[in-house]
Every structure is written in structure tokens, then in C-alpha cells.
Amino acid sequence: FVYASHSDAYVMWRDGGTASRGVELVAEIGRISDLQGELASNSNVLDQVMGVGIEEAFDGAVSAPSEHLCVDEGHPYVSGIGMIAPSPDWFSGLYNLPLWNQATETWYKKIEVNVYAWDAGTEGGNDYNLDNKDTAPQEEISAFGPGDTEDAVFVSRGDFDLPYLQVKPVGVLKFELQESSQTCA
């Protein structure tokens, strides 16, 4: 998983956007070096950190970044992406999450966000398989929808209160303010 803090002038990825080469490689094969290069060369990105992958997903599995992510008032947004493996080009993450409350001019102390599965639009395929053909032309990044069958990927039937098919989150990301300093050193 790769996280970055940035200004509103940077977009790592977004719904309806086109995957960069770095986003494509994270989604398809889990390679982060190209995305890290894109982040390092963009002046609208303040900091980046890498999270540790989870070998086998299960309830309660935890991954934590290798270090703290630095943010400031000029770069108050966080975006992140991680591969869902094995898959054609599926990933999970979030984009443009504000950690700074502009109305109160304060940092949020703690934020928890459910994250869902996304399709990068770079390869065809609808099951857990790495060997797929590139989409030509490249498609837009899109969230998985509930569809109309219970056996669809990332979908389950709701309970009594929500009896219809619904997309389930694949994880929860937690951001917690650790300390305040004058600089991101």
C-alpha cells in the first residue's frame, strides 16, 4: 500500500479518471516503484510512505505504514492505493481525503474510512487471475457495483434492514494525528 500527502492540485487516482502507469502497475502486479517515482517528481506531493502488505486477508488482519505520513496546511489531503491480489487490475484505496478541517482550521484527531474494491480499467477479467489482456483503449477507473447476482465479486446480500445486494468494504483505513510540529522533517 502506498500513501501520499498532497495539495488539491494533485490526483493519484479518482473515480472516472485514467490510471497512470504507476497506478496501473500497483493494481496489476503490486509494483510500487513507478508510483513512488511519480510521487517523488510531483511538486504537489509533500510526503509518501509505504504500508506493509497483508499476505492473506482475514477479519482483523492489520497492516501499518513503515513510518508516519507528514501533512501540512498546504498539503492536507491523503491518497492511497494497494493491490487486491491476485486479480486483473483490482485495487483498494482512497483519494483526496482531507485531514485538515478548513472550517475550524484544525487537524482531525482520528479518521476511519471503509475502503472498497476498484477496477483500474487497464486489464480485462472478472475473477482472481493475474493473466489477462490489456484493455484497449484503456477504460476509466471504476468502483465495483452491486450488480444483480449474489455470487458477484465483493458483493453480499444484506441483512433484514438492508435486504438488497450491496458491495462490501475490503478494509478500513485509520488515520490518527500523532504530533504537531513546525516542519515535516
Sequence and secondary structure as in RCSB ss.txt:
>XXXX:A:sequence
FVYASHSDAYVMWRDGGTASRGVELVAEIGRISDLQGELASNSNVLDQVMGVGIEEAFDGAVSAPSEHLCVDEGH
PYVSGIGMIAPSPDWFSGLYNLPLWNQATETWYKKIEVNVYAWDAGTEGGNDYNLDNKDTAPQEEISAFGPGDTE
DAVFVSRGDFDLPYLQVKPVGVLKFELQESSQTCA
>XXXX:A:secstr
 EEEEE TT  S  TT    HHHHHHHHH   HHHHHHHHT TTEEEEEEB   SS  TT    BSS    BTTB
 EEEEEEE SSSSSEEEEEEEEE EETTTTEE SEEEEEE EEE SSB  SSS S   B SS    EE    S T
TSTTEEE  SSS SEEE  SEEEEEE     SS  
